Amino acid sequence: MKIIFVILKSIKKRTLYSFFTIGSLEFIIEKRLKHLIFLSFGFALTGCNKLPSSIPIVGAYFPDWVFCIIGGIFMTLIVRALLLCTPLGRNMGLPALLYLALSIVFSCFIWLFFF
């Protein structure tokens, strides 16, 4: 008997508030959709505002990703020299793929930390 009373009470609450929540829910969804559209335009336009960063060297401007790639290759050469001193480095398979992956990882780390 108590379970039926709780169920009836919850149904009564739902029917009482259903009129108000459906209208306000549609209003909230419409309002949030407008905010989402305005934010998406704002995020799309911010990419046009900033110029690509470059580093001036002796009057010439070089993009910073060039320095990240050079740094990644240099760090990969250091790791290669250290690996060749160990027996693990001599027995590695697919060294071209390994060194390519290492240079990409090091380049991304340099980009992340310095730019």
SEPATOR-14321 format. One line per 3 residues: number of its first residue (from 1); their letters; for each residue z, x, y of N, C-alpha, C, O. Coordinates in Angstrom, 3 decimals. Layout:
<rs>
NUM) a) Z,X,Y,Z,X,Y,Z,X,Y,Z,X,Y; ... .
</rs>
This chain:
<rs>
1) mki) 0.000,0.816,-1.192,0.000,0.000,0.000,0.000,0.868,1.267,-0.650,0.546,2.262; 0.742,1.966,1.198,0.830,2.859,2.350,-0.523,3.536,2.607,-0.900,3.747,3.759; -1.249,3.874,1.543,-2.552,4.518,1.695,-3.537,3.573,2.384,-4.303,4.002,3.246 .
4) ifv) -3.524,2.301,2.014,-4.416,1.323,2.638,-4.101,1.197,4.124,-5.015,1.067,4.938; -2.824,1.233,4.487,-2.411,1.120,5.883,-2.938,2.330,6.698,-3.396,2.176,7.831; -2.861,3.512,6.102,-3.354,4.711,6.796,-4.864,4.643,6.976,-5.377,5.015,8.032 .
7) ilk) -5.583,4.174,5.961,-7.039,4.051,6.059,-7.418,3.034,7.128,-8.310,3.293,7.935; -6.758,1.889,7.147,-7.054,0.872,8.157,-6.743,1.385,9.561,-7.469,1.088,10.510; -5.680,2.144,9.690,-5.318,2.697,10.983,-6.382,3.688,11.482,-6.719,3.703,12.666 .
10) sik) -6.900,4.506,10.571,-7.932,5.467,10.978,-9.237,4.760,11.328,-9.932,5.175,12.256; -9.578,3.700,10.601,-10.784,2.935,10.923,-10.636,2.265,12.277,-11.587,2.213,13.056; -9.442,1.753,12.559,-9.195,1.105,13.839,-9.352,2.115,14.986,-9.898,1.778,16.036 .
13) krt) -8.876,3.346,14.786,-9.008,4.375,15.817,-10.476,4.746,16.033,-10.918,4.940,17.165; -11.214,4.839,14.945,-12.620,5.211,15.066,-13.419,4.149,15.810,-14.254,4.486,16.648; -13.177,2.866,15.517,-13.933,1.811,16.192,-13.510,1.692,17.648,-14.321,1.313,18.492 .
16) lys) -12.265,2.006,17.957,-11.794,1.914,19.321,-12.436,2.998,20.188,-12.833,2.734,21.323; -12.536,4.216,19.653,-13.060,5.322,20.435,-14.557,5.559,20.241,-15.144,6.374,20.954; -15.177,4.872,19.301,-16.583,5.156,19.025,-17.477,4.812,20.202,-18.478,5.491,20.430 .
19) fft) -17.141,3.774,20.953,-17.949,3.400,22.097,-17.931,4.492,23.167,-18.960,4.803,23.766; -16.763,5.062,23.396,-16.650,6.080,24.436,-17.201,7.432,23.986,-17.817,8.138,24.785; -16.995,7.801,22.736,-17.399,9.136,22.299,-18.908,9.260,22.143,-19.454,10.338,22.381 .
22) igs) -19.600,8.194,21.752,-21.047,8.309,21.577,-21.722,8.560,22.925,-22.588,9.429,23.021; -21.349,7.829,23.949,-21.938,8.040,25.263,-21.589,9.393,25.842,-22.448,10.082,26.392; -20.320,9.776,25.718,-19.925,11.058,26.283,-20.503,12.215,25.479,-20.783,13.277,26.036 .
25) lef) -20.685,12.022,24.174,-21.282,13.069,23.351,-22.729,13.306,23.744,-23.172,14.452,23.820; -23.466,12.239,23.995,-24.853,12.396,24.446,-24.913,13.087,25.798,-25.795,13.910,26.044; -23.968,12.750,26.680,-23.923,13.395,27.990,-23.604,14.883,27.856,-24.199,15.708,28.550 .
28) iie) -22.676,15.229,26.976,-22.301,16.629,26.777,-23.463,17.416,26.183,-23.731,18.541,26.604; -24.152,16.832,25.208,-25.293,17.519,24.597,-26.393,17.720,25.632,-26.988,18.796,25.695; -26.674,16.703,26.443,-27.707,16.827,27.472,-27.321,17.882,28.509,-28.171,18.653,28.954 .
31) krl) -26.056,17.921,28.893,-25.590,18.891,29.879,-25.652,20.311,29.318,-26.072,21.232,30.019; -25.246,20.497,28.082,-25.288,21.821,27.472,-26.730,22.286,27.244,-27.023,23.477,27.346; -27.615,21.358,26.939,-29.020,21.713,26.768,-29.611,22.202,28.088,-30.386,23.159,28.100 .
34) khl) -29.253,21.557,29.198,-29.721,22.025,30.503,-29.183,23.421,30.805,-29.914,24.277,31.304; -27.907,23.649,30.503,-27.334,24.975,30.723,-28.026,26.022,29.861,-28.267,27.142,30.314; -28.343,25.668,28.639,-29.018,26.606,27.744,-30.408,26.962,28.253,-30.826,28.117,28.166 .
37) ifl) -31.115,25.986,28.777,-32.449,26.245,29.321,-32.360,27.162,30.537,-33.145,28.102,30.663; -31.406,26.895,31.435,-31.268,27.748,32.617,-30.853,29.162,32.233,-31.336,30.127,32.825; -29.962,29.302,31.249,-29.549,30.631,30.812,-30.691,31.383,30.159,-30.826,32.592,30.347 .
40) sfg) -31.515,30.683,29.392,-32.637,31.365,28.753,-33.632,31.868,29.787,-34.201,32.946,29.615; -33.855,31.112,30.860,-34.715,31.605,31.932,-34.093,32.819,32.608,-34.790,33.773,32.952; -32.792,32.777,32.794,-32.113,33.906,33.418,-32.195,35.161,32.572,-32.425,36.249,33.100 .
43) fal) -32.011,35.027,31.265,-32.104,36.186,30.383,-33.544,36.712,30.317,-33.761,37.918,30.200; -34.500,35.827,30.390,-35.897,36.265,30.328,-36.293,37.017,31.596,-37.089,37.953,31.531; -35.760,36.628,32.729,-36.135,37.269,33.986,-35.406,38.577,34.239,-35.874,39.388,35.037 .
46) tgc) -34.286,38.805,33.592,-33.568,40.055,33.830,-34.315,41.247,33.272,-34.129,42.358,33.770; -35.140,41.073,32.273,-35.914,42.181,31.736,-36.969,42.675,32.718,-37.356,43.843,32.663; -37.435,41.825,33.602,-38.450,42.220,34.575,-37.843,42.944,35.768,-38.558,43.605,36.520 .
49) nkl) -36.548,42.828,35.948,-35.903,43.350,37.130,-35.664,44.858,37.069,-35.765,45.531,38.095; -35.357,45.388,35.925,-34.998,46.798,35.798,-36.218,47.630,35.406,-36.952,47.286,34.480; -36.413,48.706,36.116,-37.496,49.614,35.772,-37.086,50.475,34.587,-35.896,50.718,34.387 .
52) pss) -38.042,50.937,33.803,-37.676,51.816,32.702,-37.068,53.101,33.244,-37.575,53.687,34.200; -35.995,53.523,32.633,-35.311,54.703,33.136,-36.089,55.956,32.770,-36.672,56.059,31.691; -36.081,56.898,33.691,-36.774,58.150,33.465,-35.958,59.272,34.090,-35.141,59.049,34.983 .
55) ipi) -36.195,60.464,33.606,-35.448,61.625,34.051,-36.412,62.564,34.780,-37.414,62.994,34.209; -36.107,62.882,36.046,-37.003,63.784,36.773,-36.738,65.247,36.402,-35.597,65.707,36.442; -37.793,65.966,36.044,-37.695,67.392,35.756,-38.837,68.073,36.510,-40.012,67.849,36.217 .
58) vga) -38.484,68.886,37.461,-39.414,69.645,38.292,-40.493,68.720,38.883,-41.681,69.043,38.857; -40.075,67.606,39.398,-40.998,66.699,40.064,-41.732,65.730,39.159,-42.376,64.802,39.648; -41.652,65.922,37.858,-42.323,65.008,36.931,-41.272,64.101,36.286,-40.173,64.547,35.956 .
61) yfp) -41.617,62.844,36.114,-40.685,61.881,35.523,-41.034,61.667,34.055,-42.160,61.303,33.714; -40.047,61.902,33.195,-40.220,61.717,31.758,-39.339,60.556,31.299,-38.190,60.452,31.727; -39.855,59.690,30.443,-39.003,58.612,29.930,-37.878,59.184,29.075,-38.040,60.200,28.398 .
64) dwv) -36.738,58.507,29.124,-35.571,59.045,28.430,-35.696,58.988,26.909,-35.002,59.729,26.214; -36.558,58.133,26.381,-36.705,58.088,24.926,-37.341,59.367,24.399,-37.136,59.728,23.240; -38.115,60.061,25.244,-38.698,61.331,24.812,-37.586,62.337,24.522,-37.637,63.057,23.526 .
67) fci) -36.591,62.381,25.389,-35.479,63.304,25.189,-34.629,62.911,23.983,-34.064,63.772,23.308; -34.542,61.620,23.718,-33.807,61.173,22.528,-34.525,61.634,21.258,-33.879,62.078,20.308; -35.844,61.534,21.237,-36.605,61.969,20.063,-36.499,63.479,19.876,-36.322,63.964,18.758 .
70) igg) -36.608,64.220,20.986,-36.491,65.680,20.889,-35.107,66.075,20.399,-34.974,66.963,19.556; -34.073,65.419,20.923,-32.709,65.690,20.461,-32.504,65.318,19.001,-31.814,66.031,18.273; -33.097,64.208,18.564,-32.985,63.802,17.163,-33.666,64.779,16.226,-33.148,65.076,15.149 .
73) ifm) -34.828,65.284,16.631,-35.527,66.274,15.801,-34.738,67.578,15.755,-34.631,68.203,14.700; -34.188,67.987,16.891,-33.395,69.210,16.933,-32.159,69.104,16.034,-31.829,70.039,15.305; -31.475,67.942,16.095,-30.289,67.752,15.239,-30.684,67.701,13.764,-29.938,68.174,12.907 .
76) tli) -31.846,67.133,13.463,-32.316,67.100,12.083,-32.612,68.509,11.568,-32.331,68.820,10.410; -33.177,69.360,12.424,-33.418,70.747,12.019,-32.105,71.492,11.745,-32.035,72.325,10.841; -31.071,71.186,12.528,-29.761,71.798,12.280,-29.200,71.340,10.936,-28.691,72.151,10.163 .
79) vra) -29.294,70.042,10.662,-28.807,69.516,9.377,-29.624,70.094,8.226,-29.072,70.387,7.165; -30.927,70.261,8.421,-31.775,70.837,7.371,-31.360,72.271,7.073,-31.302,72.672,5.910; -31.070,73.051,8.120,-30.632,74.433,7.905,-29.297,74.475,7.168,-29.080,75.336,6.315 .
82) lll) -28.408,73.549,7.495,-27.116,73.504,6.805,-27.270,73.045,5.357,-26.570,73.539,4.473; -28.179,72.106,5.109,-28.380,71.608,3.741,-29.058,72.649,2.847,-28.787,72.702,1.648; -29.929,73.467,3.415,-30.602,74.481,2.599,-29.648,75.577,2.144,-29.936,76.299,1.190 .
85) ctp) -28.525,75.701,2.818,-27.514,76.686,2.400,-26.721,76.202,1.190,-26.052,77.003,0.537; -26.781,74.946,0.888,-26.027,74.384,-0.235,-26.969,74.070,-1.387,-28.171,73.905,-1.179; -26.434,73.987,-2.594,-27.303,73.612,-3.727,-27.799,72.165,-3.639,-28.829,71.824,-4.220 .
88) lgr) -27.078,71.334,-2.926,-27.492,69.939,-2.783,-28.815,69.831,-2.018,-29.661,69.006,-2.363; -28.996,70.640,-1.004,-30.205,70.588,-0.196,-31.435,71.075,-0.924,-32.543,70.630,-0.624; -31.274,71.959,-1.854,-32.428,72.484,-2.594,-32.943,71.501,-3.631,-34.119,71.543,-3.990 .
91) nmg) -32.083,70.620,-4.115,-32.454,69.704,-5.196,-32.707,68.272,-4.710,-32.748,67.349,-5.524; -32.873,68.078,-3.427,-33.081,66.731,-2.899,-34.510,66.275,-3.120,-35.456,67.044,-2.949; -34.655,65.023,-3.500,-35.990,64.453,-3.665,-36.438,63.788,-2.371,-35.609,63.358,-1.569 .
94) lpa) -37.734,63.705,-2.171,-38.345,63.084,-0.994,-37.766,63.628,0.318,-37.187,62.864,1.090; -37.907,64.912,0.581,-37.317,65.471,1.805,-37.985,64.953,3.085,-37.326,64.852,4.120; -39.266,64.628,3.032,-39.935,64.130,4.240,-39.334,62.798,4.674,-39.118,62.565,5.863 .
97) lly) -39.068,61.932,3.712,-38.466,60.638,4.023,-37.035,60.815,4.530,-36.615,60.131,5.464; -36.297,61.725,3.920,-34.920,61.978,4.328,-34.860,62.514,5.752,-34.051,62.046,6.552; -35.701,63.485,6.077,-35.657,64.080,7.403,-36.198,63.125,8.466,-35.745,63.153,9.610 .
100) lal) -37.145,62.297,8.105,-37.629,61.276,9.030,-36.513,60.284,9.351,-36.301,59.927,10.510; -35.806,59.844,8.316,-34.701,58.903,8.521,-33.586,59.543,9.337,-33.005,58.896,10.209; -33.283,60.802,9.063,-32.247,61.491,9.832,-32.638,61.625,11.301,-31.800,61.436,12.183 .
103) siv) -33.895,61.947,11.571,-34.315,62.080,12.969,-34.267,60.739,13.695,-33.924,60.693,14.877; -34.603,59.652,13.012,-34.509,58.320,13.625,-33.057,57.962,13.911,-32.739,57.448,14.983; -32.177,58.233,12.950,-30.757,57.924,13.137,-30.174,58.749,14.282,-29.459,58.211,15.127 .
106) fsc) -30.469,60.037,14.317,-29.953,60.883,15.389,-30.518,60.472,16.744,-29.797,60.494,17.742; -31.781,60.102,16.796,-32.381,59.651,18.060,-31.709,58.378,18.561,-31.439,58.239,19.754; -31.442,57.458,17.653,-30.760,56.213,18.048,-29.334,56.482,18.512,-28.861,55.851,19.456 .
109) fiw) -28.647,57.413,17.856,-27.293,57.762,18.296,-27.308,58.399,19.678,-26.443,58.097,20.499; -28.256,59.261,19.948,-28.353,59.875,21.272,-28.635,58.810,22.321,-28.045,58.823,23.401; -29.533,57.896,22.004,-29.828,56.792,22.934,-28.587,55.953,23.197,-28.320,55.563,24.334 .
112) lff) -27.836,55.679,22.150,-26.642,54.845,22.268,-25.566,55.532,23.097,-24.928,54.888,23.931; -25.354,56.812,22.886,-24.260,57.497,23.555,-24.576,57.948,24.976,-23.680,57.963,25.820; -25.808,58.312,25.263,-26.115,58.886,26.562,-26.859,57.943,27.501,-26.822,58.141,28.715 .
115) f) -27.523,56.938,26.981,-28.274,56.050,27.867,-27.765,54.663,27.714,-28.260,53.748,28.371 .
</rs>
